[in-house]
Amino acid sequence: MFKRIATIILLQFCFFLQAQVGGEATYQFLNLVSSPRQAALGGKVITNYDYDVTSALYNPASINVEMDNQLAVNYSSYLGGISYGTIAYAYTWDRRVQTFHIGATYVNYGTFDGYDINGLPTGTFSGNEAALSFGYSYNIPFTDFYLGASAKLITSQLEIYNSFGGAVDLAAMYINDKIDFHAALTVRNLGAQFKTYAGLNEKLPMEINFGLSQTLENVPIRWHLTFENLQAWPIGFSNPARAETDLNGNQTQEKVGFFNELLRHTIVAAEIFPERGFNLRLGYNFRRSEELRIVDQRNFSGLSFGVGIRLNKMRFSYTHARYSSNSNTSFFGLQIDLR
């Protein structure tokens, strides 16, 4: 029982790392990565504009005709056996402007043993959350700018408590095909609870992200630079476990300077052979690295690595992401061209 409780606490902590500071919001699962490709590129890449239909779950401005009739299913056995997955599909009604997107995210926390205040068993309980989204993107005529929006219906059940809510994601994207350069801005999870868990209305995990990416000339590498959680500054707090004690017993708390704060908002990534049938993906999330690192240990937190393979009309993806020496996660994905 202790291991399961510790797992759920660790999971919620990781949610907090990806959303508002200190977990000051509900529905934290909305900010989980949407696919193995996104996970491999650091967790929040928003600048892909291609076949990847799952990318629209994070950036609706990326919805485009290349996604037409693409169906993607992704799954991850998360920390402690907790599982979650996403599904996405896009359909082009009119090849000029009418591409629509639908997606879903689901988290299953598993089954837990319940006890009352006296330690007597009360049976088992479970927890799960899900979100269903509908998205659309529009190219501003005679420009390289794209606008996107998606509406989400959210449901959550934790033990006997349940909640229902709604949110919208807004996004803008600039694409320069001459130099293969992309820039994107997303404002996610603007919404509210329609039904609370127990009468207390909680905020949603709103976040603002900005990203840049470009394919290098004559080199088959696309780099990505993402700045996450721009709505929160500062985002870093001193860790009491890293306080230094001098010979007189005086403690000096860890200081988080401006440069360290900036790094915690930064994700860097690269995709090798992005247009080929086989490609490699590598990302580094500075915030995850800094907040999950262990003093005097090398655990490579923040590092993620993935591969993508295309076989005819199917694309397979796999990613391994490092959280700590004892908590690593694998992501699996399959996308099928139904045309």
Buried (B, 14 or more C-beta within 10 A) or exposed (E): EEEBEEBBEBBEEBBBBBBBBEBEBBBBBBBBBBBBBBBBBBBBBBBBBEBBBBBBBBBBBBBBEBBBEBBBBBBBBBBBEBBBBBBBBBBBEEEEEEBBBBBBBBBBBBEBEEEEEEEEEEEEBEBBBBBBBBBBBBBEEEEBBBBBBBBBBBBBBBEEEBBEBBBBBBBBBBBEEEEBBBBBBBBBBEBEBEEBBEEEEBBBBBBBBBBBBBBEEEEEBBBBBBBBBBBBEEBBEEBEEEEEEEEEEEEEEBEBEEEBBBBBBBBBBBBBBBEEEEBBBBBBBBBBBBBBBEEEEEBBBBBBBBBBEBEEEEBBBBBBBBBBEEBBBBBBBBBBBEE
